[in-house]
């Protein structure tokens, strides 16, 4: 079992580039296809804590679902934003790479190098 996990969308170039950096560094990460295997609310909260981010920070604002669900409304609670991400996982910014108790967002993909040191 790997010490690294990547929440990955193979259709995303940044996600593919991040995975390639891991592989170039001889890291065989556990790959979680989060669009197919949506993380639980508890897991998403854990990832946010590891990233040091809020649910709003992790929202993909360019997605149609962001606009359609009125997620730009700053009065929405973190809980409501998490629920939206669980309902529409494509709203979750990607890729997220976890190693131990630390995590980074692979935007830019070179961010993953912080975990490899």
C-alpha positions in Angstrom: 0.0 0.0 0.0 1.3 3.4 -0.9 1.9 6.3 1.4 0.4 8.6 -1.2 -3.2 8.9 -2.4 -4.3 11.0 -5.4 -7.9 12.0 -5.9 -7.8 11.9 -9.6 -9.8 12.7 -12.7 -8.0 11.2 -15.7 -9.8 13.7 -18.1 -8.1 16.6 -16.3 -4.7 17.6 -17.6 -3.5 19.0 -14.2 -4.5 15.7 -12.6 -2.6 13.7 -15.2 0.5 15.9 -14.9 0.4 15.6 -11.1 0.2 11.8 -11.3 3.1 11.8 -13.8 5.2 13.8 -11.3 4.5 11.2 -8.7 5.4 8.4 -11.1 8.6 10.2 -12.1 9.6 10.2 -8.5 9.0 6.4 -8.2 5.8 6.9 -6.1 3.0 4.5 -6.8 0.1 6.4 -5.4 -3.3 4.9 -4.6 -5.5 6.4 -7.3 -9.0 7.3 -6.2 -11.3 8.2 -9.2 -13.3 10.5 -7.1 -16.0 11.1 -9.7 -16.8 7.4 -9.6 -16.0 6.8 -5.9 -17.2 10.0 -4.2 -15.6 10.6 -0.9 -17.9 10.7 2.2 -18.7 14.0 3.8 -16.4 13.0 6.7 -13.5 12.2 4.3 -14.1 15.5 2.4 -13.9 17.4 5.7 -10.7 15.5 6.6 -9.2 16.4 3.2 -10.1 20.1 3.7 -8.4 20.1 7.1 -5.3 18.5 5.7 -5.3 21.1 2.9 -5.9 24.0 5.2 -8.8 25.1 3.0 -12.5 25.8 3.4 -15.2 24.2 1.3 -15.5 27.4 -0.8 -11.7 27.3 -1.5 -12.2 23.8 -3.0 -15.1 24.6 -5.3 -14.5 24.6 -9.1 -16.2 27.9 -9.9 -16.1 27.3 -13.7 -18.4 24.3 -13.5 -22.0 24.7 -14.7 -23.2 23.2 -11.5 -21.5 26.0 -9.5 -23.7 28.6 -11.4 -26.8 26.4 -11.5 -26.8 25.8 -7.8 -26.1 29.4 -6.8 -22.9 28.5 -5.0 -21.5 32.0 -5.4 -23.9 33.0 -2.6 -21.5 33.8 0.2 -24.2 33.3 2.8 -24.2 29.5 2.1 -22.9 27.4 4.9 -19.9 25.2 4.7 -22.2 22.3 5.2 -24.4 23.3 2.3 -21.2 23.6 0.1 -20.0 20.2 1.1 -23.4 18.7 0.3 -23.2 20.3 -3.1 -19.8 18.8 -3.7 -21.0 15.4 -2.7 -24.0 15.7 -5.0 -21.9 17.0 -7.9 -18.3 15.8 -7.3 -17.1 17.5 -10.4 -17.3 20.7 -8.3 -14.3 19.4 -6.2 -11.1 21.0 -7.3 -8.5 18.5 -8.4 -6.2 16.8 -8.0 -5.8 16.4 -4.3 -2.7 14.4 -3.2 -2.4 13.1 0.4 0.7 11.7 2.1 0.3 10.9 5.8 -1.4 13.8 7.5 -0.5 16.3 4.8 -2.2 17.1 1.5 -1.7 19.5 -1.4 -3.8 20.6 -4.3 -2.0 19.8 -7.6 -2.6 23.3 -9.0 0.0 23.8 -10.3 1.1 20.1 -10.5 4.5 21.0 -9.0 2.8 21.6 -5.7 3.0 17.8 -5.2 6.8 18.2 -4.8 6.1 19.6 -1.3 4.9 16.2 -0.2 7.8 14.3 -1.8 10.7 16.2 0.0 
